[in-house]
Amino acid sequence: MNEKKEPKLWVTVLKLVLGAVVFIALIGLGLYYTAKFNTYSPGVEEPTNSWGITKDSPIRSNR
């Protein structure tokens, strides 16, 4: 007799829980690594006020 033996329920639950713990740990490790060793630094430029509405006064003049 060939009976297909299914794993016990607690074994399946244990595997799922361990898989979830490993997945969460890897995500946490990745987030920690990117927060600690972030090497990206965008270039900082001085703002220029030579264009747009930056020189317009917020108070209307009655001319």
PDB file of N, CA, C and O in Angstrom:
ATOM      1  N   MET A   1       0.823  -1.181   0.000  1.00  0.00           N
ATOM      2  CA  MET A   1       0.000   0.000   0.000  1.00  0.00           C
ATOM      3  C   MET A   1       0.870   1.249   0.000  1.00  0.00           C
ATOM      4  O   MET A   1       1.711   1.456   0.876  1.00  0.00           O
ATOM      5  N   ASN A   2       0.641   2.054  -0.993  1.00  0.00           N
ATOM      6  CA  ASN A   2       1.326   3.335  -1.065  1.00  0.00           C
ATOM      7  C   ASN A   2       0.401   4.422  -0.567  1.00  0.00           C
ATOM      8  O   ASN A   2      -0.524   4.832  -1.269  1.00  0.00           O
ATOM      9  N   GLU A   3       0.642   4.875   0.607  1.00  0.00           N
ATOM     10  CA  GLU A   3      -0.150   5.958   1.167  1.00  0.00           C
ATOM     11  C   GLU A   3       0.670   7.238   1.123  1.00  0.00           C
ATOM     12  O   GLU A   3       1.818   7.278   1.565  1.00  0.00           O
ATOM     13  N   LYS A   4       0.058   8.277   0.582  1.00  0.00           N
ATOM     14  CA  LYS A   4       0.747   9.566   0.586  1.00  0.00           C
ATOM     15  C   LYS A   4       0.633  10.156   1.982  1.00  0.00           C
ATOM     16  O   LYS A   4      -0.462  10.419   2.479  1.00  0.00           O
ATOM     17  N   LYS A   5       1.773  10.356   2.592  1.00  0.00           N
ATOM     18  CA  LYS A   5       1.770  10.897   3.946  1.00  0.00           C
ATOM     19  C   LYS A   5       1.935  12.407   3.894  1.00  0.00           C
ATOM     20  O   LYS A   5       2.937  12.911   3.387  1.00  0.00           O
ATOM     21  N   GLU A   6       0.977  13.108   4.405  1.00  0.00           N
ATOM     22  CA  GLU A   6       1.064  14.555   4.510  1.00  0.00           C
ATOM     23  C   GLU A   6       1.797  14.910   5.797  1.00  0.00           C
ATOM     24  O   GLU A   6       1.652  14.223   6.809  1.00  0.00           O
ATOM     25  N   PRO A   7       2.592  15.991   5.759  1.00  0.00           N
ATOM     26  CA  PRO A   7       3.259  16.388   7.009  1.00  0.00           C
ATOM     27  C   PRO A   7       2.221  16.855   8.032  1.00  0.00           C
ATOM     28  O   PRO A   7       1.139  17.335   7.694  1.00  0.00           O
ATOM     29  N   LYS A   8       2.598  16.695   9.269  1.00  0.00           N
ATOM     30  CA  LYS A   8       1.693  17.107  10.336  1.00  0.00           C
ATOM     31  C   LYS A   8       1.480  18.611  10.284  1.00  0.00           C
ATOM     32  O   LYS A   8       2.319  19.350   9.770  1.00  0.00           O
ATOM     33  N   LEU A   9       0.374  19.047  10.811  1.00  0.00           N
ATOM     34  CA  LEU A   9      -0.003  20.464  10.765  1.00  0.00           C
ATOM     35  C   LEU A   9       1.018  21.335  11.485  1.00  0.00           C
ATOM     36  O   LEU A   9       1.356  22.413  10.994  1.00  0.00           O
ATOM     37  N   TRP A  10       1.515  20.897  12.628  1.00  0.00           N
ATOM     38  CA  TRP A  10       2.446  21.717  13.377  1.00  0.00           C
ATOM     39  C   TRP A  10       3.768  21.880  12.636  1.00  0.00           C
ATOM     40  O   TRP A  10       4.436  22.900  12.805  1.00  0.00           O
ATOM     41  N   VAL A  11       4.162  20.909  11.825  1.00  0.00           N
ATOM     42  CA  VAL A  11       5.386  21.027  11.042  1.00  0.00           C
ATOM     43  C   VAL A  11       5.202  22.094   9.958  1.00  0.00           C
ATOM     44  O   VAL A  11       6.096  22.905   9.716  1.00  0.00           O
ATOM     45  N   THR A  12       4.044  22.084   9.317  1.00  0.00           N
ATOM     46  CA  THR A  12       3.758  23.077   8.288  1.00  0.00           C
ATOM     47  C   THR A  12       3.707  24.477   8.886  1.00  0.00           C
ATOM     48  O   THR A  12       4.255  25.418   8.312  1.00  0.00           O
ATOM     49  N   VAL A  13       3.054  24.619  10.032  1.00  0.00           N
ATOM     50  CA  VAL A  13       2.970  25.923  10.704  1.00  0.00           C
ATOM     51  C   VAL A  13       4.359  26.379  11.128  1.00  0.00           C
ATOM     52  O   VAL A  13       4.687  27.557  10.989  1.00  0.00           O
ATOM     53  N   LEU A  14       5.174  25.480  11.637  1.00  0.00           N
ATOM     54  CA  LEU A  14       6.530  25.823  12.057  1.00  0.00           C
ATOM     55  C   LEU A  14       7.362  26.295  10.866  1.00  0.00           C
ATOM     56  O   LEU A  14       8.117  27.260  10.987  1.00  0.00           O
ATOM     57  N   LYS A  15       7.235  25.637   9.735  1.00  0.00           N
ATOM     58  CA  LYS A  15       7.962  26.051   8.535  1.00  0.00           C
ATOM     59  C   LYS A  15       7.508  27.433   8.067  1.00  0.00           C
ATOM     60  O   LYS A  15       8.337  28.258   7.681  1.00  0.00           O
ATOM     61  N   LEU A  16       6.214  27.689   8.098  1.00  0.00           N
ATOM     62  CA  LEU A  16       5.707  28.998   7.697  1.00  0.00           C
ATOM     63  C   LEU A  16       6.185  30.104   8.635  1.00  0.00           C
ATOM     64  O   LEU A  16       6.560  31.185   8.183  1.00  0.00           O
ATOM     65  N   VAL A  17       6.172  29.837   9.924  1.00  0.00           N
ATOM     66  CA  VAL A  17       6.620  30.832  10.907  1.00  0.00           C
ATOM     67  C   VAL A  17       8.112  31.105  10.742  1.00  0.00           C
ATOM     68  O   VAL A  17       8.539  32.259  10.778  1.00  0.00           O
ATOM     69  N   LEU A  18       8.901  30.058  10.562  1.00  0.00           N
ATOM     70  CA  LEU A  18      10.340  30.250  10.370  1.00  0.00           C
ATOM     71  C   LEU A  18      10.623  31.007   9.069  1.00  0.00           C
ATOM     72  O   LEU A  18      11.518  31.851   9.022  1.00  0.00           O
ATOM     73  N   GLY A  19       9.878  30.713   8.041  1.00  0.00           N
ATOM     74  CA  GLY A  19      10.043  31.434   6.786  1.00  0.00           C
ATOM     75  C   GLY A  19       9.709  32.909   6.946  1.00  0.00           C
ATOM     76  O   GLY A  19      10.407  33.768   6.408  1.00  0.00           O
ATOM     77  N   ALA A  20       8.643  33.206   7.685  1.00  0.00           N
ATOM     78  CA  ALA A  20       8.259  34.597   7.921  1.00  0.00           C
ATOM     79  C   ALA A  20       9.322  35.321   8.750  1.00  0.00           C
ATOM     80  O   ALA A  20       9.635  36.480   8.476  1.00  0.00           O
ATOM     81  N   VAL A  21       9.872  34.654   9.750  1.00  0.00           N
ATOM     82  CA  VAL A  21      10.903  35.272  10.592  1.00  0.00           C
ATOM     83  C   VAL A  21      12.154  35.566   9.762  1.00  0.00           C
ATOM     84  O   VAL A  21      12.746  36.637   9.891  1.00  0.00           O
ATOM     85  N   VAL A  22      12.554  34.629   8.919  1.00  0.00           N
ATOM     86  CA  VAL A  22      13.721  34.849   8.064  1.00  0.00           C
ATOM     87  C   VAL A  22      13.460  35.998   7.092  1.00  0.00           C
ATOM     88  O   VAL A  22      14.335  36.838   6.881  1.00  0.00           O
ATOM     89  N   PHE A  23      12.276  36.042   6.504  1.00  0.00           N
ATOM     90  CA  PHE A  23      11.920  37.106   5.567  1.00  0.00           C
ATOM     91  C   PHE A  23      11.956  38.468   6.251  1.00  0.00           C
ATOM     92  O   PHE A  23      12.523  39.415   5.706  1.00  0.00           O
ATOM     93  N   ILE A  24      11.364  38.578   7.425  1.00  0.00           N
ATOM     94  CA  ILE A  24      11.341  39.840   8.166  1.00  0.00           C
ATOM     95  C   ILE A  24      12.757  40.232   8.585  1.00  0.00           C
ATOM     96  O   ILE A  24      13.110  41.411   8.540  1.00  0.00           O
ATOM     97  N   ALA A  25      13.565  39.262   8.989  1.00  0.00           N
ATOM     98  CA  ALA A  25      14.943  39.557   9.387  1.00  0.00           C
ATOM     99  C   ALA A  25      15.753  40.076   8.200  1.00  0.00           C
ATOM    100  O   ALA A  25      16.552  40.999   8.358  1.00  0.00           O
ATOM    101  N   LEU A  26      15.560  39.501   7.026  1.00  0.00           N
ATOM    102  CA  LEU A  26      16.285  39.967   5.846  1.00  0.00           C
ATOM    103  C   LEU A  26      15.865  41.380   5.453  1.00  0.00           C
ATOM    104  O   LEU A  26      16.702  42.197   5.072  1.00  0.00           O
ATOM    105  N   ILE A  27      14.570  41.665   5.547  1.00  0.00           N
ATOM    106  CA  ILE A  27      14.098  43.019   5.247  1.00  0.00           C
ATOM    107  C   ILE A  27      14.683  44.013   6.259  1.00  0.00           C
ATOM    108  O   ILE A  27      15.153  45.084   5.876  1.00  0.00           O
ATOM    109  N   GLY A  28      14.654  43.664   7.526  1.00  0.00           N
ATOM    110  CA  GLY A  28      15.217  44.530   8.564  1.00  0.00           C
ATOM    111  C   GLY A  28      16.710  44.740   8.385  1.00  0.00           C
ATOM    112  O   GLY A  28      17.208  45.849   8.575  1.00  0.00           O
ATOM    113  N   LEU A  29      17.424  43.691   8.024  1.00  0.00           N
ATOM    114  CA  LEU A  29      18.861  43.802   7.796  1.00  0.00           C
ATOM    115  C   LEU A  29      19.147  44.708   6.601  1.00  0.00           C
ATOM    116  O   LEU A  29      20.083  45.507   6.633  1.00  0.00           O
ATOM    117  N   GLY A  30      18.348  44.583   5.558  1.00  0.00           N
ATOM    118  CA  GLY A  30      18.513  45.442   4.398  1.00  0.00           C
ATOM    119  C   GLY A  30      18.240  46.897   4.720  1.00  0.00           C
ATOM    120  O   GLY A  30      18.971  47.782   4.275  1.00  0.00           O
ATOM    121  N   LEU A  31      17.195  47.151   5.489  1.00  0.00           N
ATOM    122  CA  LEU A  31      16.885  48.525   5.882  1.00  0.00           C
ATOM    123  C   LEU A  31      17.971  49.103   6.786  1.00  0.00           C
ATOM    124  O   LEU A  31      18.336  50.270   6.650  1.00  0.00           O
ATOM    125  N   TYR A  32      18.486  48.295   7.701  1.00  0.00           N
ATOM    126  CA  TYR A  32      19.569  48.745   8.576  1.00  0.00           C
ATOM    127  C   TYR A  32      20.810  49.078   7.757  1.00  0.00           C
ATOM    128  O   TYR A  32      21.459  50.101   7.979  1.00  0.00           O
ATOM    129  N   TYR A  33      21.131  48.203   6.809  1.00  0.00           N
ATOM    130  CA  TYR A  33      22.313  48.418   5.984  1.00  0.00           C
ATOM    131  C   TYR A  33      22.191  49.704   5.172  1.00  0.00           C
ATOM    132  O   TYR A  33      23.143  50.480   5.093  1.00  0.00           O
ATOM    133  N   THR A  34      21.034  49.933   4.574  1.00  0.00           N
ATOM    134  CA  THR A  34      20.876  51.141   3.765  1.00  0.00           C
ATOM    135  C   THR A  34      20.860  52.397   4.633  1.00  0.00           C
ATOM    136  O   THR A  34      21.321  53.451   4.193  1.00  0.00           O
ATOM    137  N   ALA A  35      20.347  52.307   5.843  1.00  0.00           N
ATOM    138  CA  ALA A  35      20.336  53.475   6.726  1.00  0.00           C
ATOM    139  C   ALA A  35      21.737  53.773   7.267  1.00  0.00           C
ATOM    140  O   ALA A  35      22.118  54.935   7.407  1.00  0.00           O
ATOM    141  N   LYS A  36      22.485  52.742   7.565  1.00  0.00           N
ATOM    142  CA  LYS A  36      23.797  52.921   8.178  1.00  0.00           C
ATOM    143  C   LYS A  36      24.875  53.281   7.156  1.00  0.00           C
ATOM    144  O   LYS A  36      25.738  54.116   7.425  1.00  0.00           O
ATOM    145  N   PHE A  37      24.822  52.655   5.994  1.00  0.00           N
ATOM    146  CA  PHE A  37      25.904  52.802   5.022  1.00  0.00           C
ATOM    147  C   PHE A  37      25.438  53.464   3.728  1.00  0.00           C
ATOM    148  O   PHE A  37      25.905  53.113   2.645  1.00  0.00           O
ATOM    149  N   ASN A  38      24.534  54.408   3.841  1.00  0.00           N
ATOM    150  CA  ASN A  38      24.045  55.113   2.662  1.00  0.00           C
ATOM    151  C   ASN A  38      25.145  56.027   2.143  1.00  0.00           C
ATOM    152  O   ASN A  38      25.615  56.912   2.859  1.00  0.00           O
ATOM    153  N   THR A  39      25.550  55.814   0.909  1.00  0.00           N
ATOM    154  CA  THR A  39      26.638  56.610   0.345  1.00  0.00           C
ATOM    155  C   THR A  39      26.133  57.611  -0.679  1.00  0.00           C
ATOM    156  O   THR A  39      26.926  58.371  -1.234  1.00  0.00           O
ATOM    157  N   TYR A  40      24.859  57.630  -0.937  1.00  0.00           N
ATOM    158  CA  TYR A  40      24.320  58.555  -1.919  1.00  0.00           C
ATOM    159  C   TYR A  40      24.235  59.949  -1.325  1.00  0.00           C
ATOM    160  O   TYR A  40      23.612  60.157  -0.283  1.00  0.00           O
ATOM    161  N   SER A  41      24.853  60.882  -1.984  1.00  0.00           N
ATOM    162  CA  SER A  41      24.816  62.270  -1.535  1.00  0.00           C
ATOM    163  C   SER A  41      24.529  63.144  -2.746  1.00  0.00           C
ATOM    164  O   SER A  41      25.407  63.337  -3.588  1.00  0.00           O
ATOM    165  N   PRO A  42      23.323  63.673  -2.848  1.00  0.00           N
ATOM    166  CA  PRO A  42      23.018  64.501  -4.008  1.00  0.00           C
ATOM    167  C   PRO A  42      23.841  65.787  -3.977  1.00  0.00           C
ATOM    168  O   PRO A  42      24.162  66.313  -2.911  1.00  0.00           O
ATOM    169  N   GLY A  43      24.169  66.272  -5.152  1.00  0.00           N
ATOM    170  CA  GLY A  43      24.942  67.509  -5.243  1.00  0.00           C
ATOM    171  C   GLY A  43      24.142  68.686  -4.710  1.00  0.00           C
ATOM    172  O   GLY A  43      22.950  68.811  -4.990  1.00  0.00           O
ATOM    173  N   VAL A  44      24.786  69.534  -3.954  1.00  0.00           N
ATOM    174  CA  VAL A  44      24.128  70.699  -3.383  1.00  0.00           C
ATOM    175  C   VAL A  44      24.550  71.924  -4.177  1.00  0.00           C
ATOM    176  O   VAL A  44      25.739  72.217  -4.298  1.00  0.00           O
ATOM    177  N   GLU A  45      23.587  72.624  -4.708  1.00  0.00           N
ATOM    178  CA  GLU A  45      23.862  73.837  -5.457  1.00  0.00           C
ATOM    179  C   GLU A  45      23.260  75.026  -4.724  1.00  0.00           C
ATOM    180  O   GLU A  45      22.255  74.907  -4.023  1.00  0.00           O
ATOM    181  N   GLU A  46      23.899  76.169  -4.904  1.00  0.00           N
ATOM    182  CA  GLU A  46      23.367  77.388  -4.323  1.00  0.00           C
ATOM    183  C   GLU A  46      22.107  77.785  -5.082  1.00  0.00           C
ATOM    184  O   GLU A  46      22.097  77.759  -6.313  1.00  0.00           O
ATOM    185  N   PRO A  47      21.044  78.150  -4.370  1.00  0.00           N
ATOM    186  CA  PRO A  47      19.832  78.562  -5.077  1.00  0.00           C
ATOM    187  C   PRO A  47      20.044  79.898  -5.785  1.00  0.00           C
ATOM    188  O   PRO A  47      20.721  80.794  -5.281  1.00  0.00           O
ATOM    189  N   THR A  48      19.451  79.999  -6.954  1.00  0.00           N
ATOM    190  CA  THR A  48      19.544  81.254  -7.688  1.00  0.00           C
ATOM    191  C   THR A  48      18.173  81.913  -7.687  1.00  0.00           C
ATOM    192  O   THR A  48      17.144  81.251  -7.822  1.00  0.00           O
ATOM    193  N   ASN A  49      18.182  83.222  -7.535  1.00  0.00           N
ATOM    194  CA  ASN A  49      16.928  83.975  -7.513  1.00  0.00           C
ATOM    195  C   ASN A  49      16.739  84.754  -8.812  1.00  0.00           C
ATOM    196  O   ASN A  49      16.071  85.788  -8.825  1.00  0.00           O
ATOM    197  N   SER A  50      17.313  84.273  -9.879  1.00  0.00           N
ATOM    198  CA  SER A  50      17.274  85.038 -11.119  1.00  0.00           C
ATOM    199  C   SER A  50      16.111  84.646 -12.030  1.00  0.00           C
ATOM    200  O   SER A  50      16.027  85.153 -13.148  1.00  0.00           O
ATOM    201  N   TRP A  51      15.241  83.792 -11.606  1.00  0.00           N
ATOM    202  CA  TRP A  51      14.149  83.389 -12.486  1.00  0.00           C
ATOM    203  C   TRP A  51      12.872  83.184 -11.677  1.00  0.00           C
ATOM    204  O   TRP A  51      12.912  83.098 -10.450  1.00  0.00           O
ATOM    205  N   GLY A  52      11.776  83.109 -12.351  1.00  0.00           N
ATOM    206  CA  GLY A  52      10.501  82.801 -11.722  1.00  0.00           C
ATOM    207  C   GLY A  52       9.938  83.953 -10.928  1.00  0.00           C
ATOM    208  O   GLY A  52      10.215  85.117 -11.217  1.00  0.00           O
ATOM    209  N   ILE A  53       9.163  83.632  -9.949  1.00  0.00           N
ATOM    210  CA  ILE A  53       8.471  84.651  -9.161  1.00  0.00           C
ATOM    211  C   ILE A  53       9.168  84.906  -7.831  1.00  0.00           C
ATOM    212  O   ILE A  53       8.561  85.448  -6.908  1.00  0.00           O
ATOM    213  N   THR A  54      10.417  84.525  -7.727  1.00  0.00           N
ATOM    214  CA  THR A  54      11.103  84.652  -6.442  1.00  0.00           C
ATOM    215  C   THR A  54      11.315  86.093  -6.019  1.00  0.00           C
ATOM    216  O   THR A  54      11.459  86.371  -4.829  1.00  0.00           O
ATOM    217  N   LYS A  55      11.337  87.026  -6.980  1.00  0.00           N
ATOM    218  CA  LYS A  55      11.549  88.433  -6.627  1.00  0.00           C
ATOM    219  C   LYS A  55      10.249  89.209  -6.554  1.00  0.00           C
ATOM    220  O   LYS A  55      10.258  90.401  -6.248  1.00  0.00           O
ATOM    221  N   ASP A  56       9.130  88.553  -6.829  1.00  0.00           N
ATOM    222  CA  ASP A  56       7.847  89.243  -6.744  1.00  0.00           C
ATOM    223  C   ASP A  56       7.452  89.429  -5.284  1.00  0.00           C
ATOM    224  O   ASP A  56       7.638  88.540  -4.453  1.00  0.00           O
ATOM    225  N   SER A  57       6.915  90.577  -4.999  1.00  0.00           N
ATOM    226  CA  SER A  57       6.475  90.861  -3.643  1.00  0.00           C
ATOM    227  C   SER A  57       5.136  90.178  -3.380  1.00  0.00           C
ATOM    228  O   SER A  57       4.287  90.146  -4.271  1.00  0.00           O
ATOM    229  N   PRO A  58       4.924  89.637  -2.196  1.00  0.00           N
ATOM    230  CA  PRO A  58       3.653  89.019  -1.894  1.00  0.00           C
ATOM    231  C   PRO A  58       2.537  90.043  -1.646  1.00  0.00           C
ATOM    232  O   PRO A  58       1.357  89.694  -1.610  1.00  0.00           O
ATOM    233  N   ILE A  59       2.929  91.304  -1.478  1.00  0.00           N
ATOM    234  CA  ILE A  59       1.953  92.368  -1.248  1.00  0.00           C
ATOM    235  C   ILE A  59       1.725  93.091  -2.569  1.00  0.00           C
ATOM    236  O   ILE A  59       2.671  93.563  -3.199  1.00  0.00           O
ATOM    237  N   ARG A  60       0.480  93.172  -2.978  1.00  0.00           N
ATOM    238  CA  ARG A  60       0.151  93.837  -4.243  1.00  0.00           C
ATOM    239  C   ARG A  60       0.313  95.352  -4.109  1.00  0.00           C
ATOM    240  O   ARG A  60      -0.055  95.947  -3.096  1.00  0.00           O
ATOM    241  N   SER A  61       0.853  95.937  -5.123  1.00  0.00           N
ATOM    242  CA  SER A  61       0.931  97.400  -5.130  1.00  0.00           C
ATOM    243  C   SER A  61      -0.191  97.941  -6.001  1.00  0.00           C
ATOM    244  O   SER A  61      -0.529  97.340  -7.021  1.00  0.00           O
ATOM    245  N   ASN A  62      -0.769  99.066  -5.609  1.00  0.00           N
ATOM    246  CA  ASN A  62      -1.878  99.679  -6.367  1.00  0.00           C
ATOM    247  C   ASN A  62      -1.330 100.718  -7.327  1.00  0.00           C
ATOM    248  O   ASN A  62      -1.447 101.916  -7.068  1.00  0.00           O
ATOM    249  N   ARG A  63      -0.753 100.300  -8.394  1.00  0.00           N
ATOM    250  CA  ARG A  63      -0.221 101.223  -9.390  1.00  0.00           C
ATOM    251  C   ARG A  63      -1.210 101.482 -10.456  1.00  0.00           C
ATOM    252  O   ARG A  63      -0.933 102.241 -11.384  1.00  0.00           O
TER     253      ARG A  63
END
